Amino acid sequence: MSEMTRFGADLIQALSEALADAQGENVPGMKLHDVPLTPSTHDLEALSTGRSSK
């Protein structure tokens, strides 16, 4: 089997950390951002159809 690339190793680590966070574990160094969504800031129909809401 060939040696893993740096990108591959980083990707596996990132996905492992994301899984740990999703399972409620504390992941040192992880930053979470809360982005509030209101009806004026998103349009689900526009996202699903690809049309612009403006």
N, C-alpha and C positions, 0 to 999 in steps of 0.2 A: 504494500500500500504506500502511496506517495505521502510526502511530508505535507502537513497542513500549512496553508498560507497564513500570513499575519491577519489578513482580512477575515479568513475563515474562523480563526481563533477568536478574534474580536467579536464577530457575529454570534458565535456560540455563547460567549460570555454575556453579551448584551441580552440575548434571548433568555438565558438562564436567570439573569437578574430580573427581567420583566416577569417571568413566571413566578419567581419568588415573591415579588411585590404583589402580583395578582392573587397569590395564595395567602397574603396577609403578613408575610415575613418582613422584618426590617432589613432594608438593603442600604448599607453605608454609602454615602455619597450620592444617592439618587435624589433628584430634585423633581418635585411634582408641581405642576402649574394648574391652577383652577381658572378656567376661561368661561365666564358666564355667557350663556347664549340666551338671547331674547328673540321674540318673533321678528323684531326689526333687523337683527343681525344675521339671520339665516333663513333660507327659503328651500325647504326640502324638495319641493316640486322642481325648482330650478336646478338643484343639484342632480336630481334623477333624470331630468330631460336634457340638461346641458344648455338650457336657455338662460339668459341673463334676466335678473329680476329688476334691473334698473334701466 
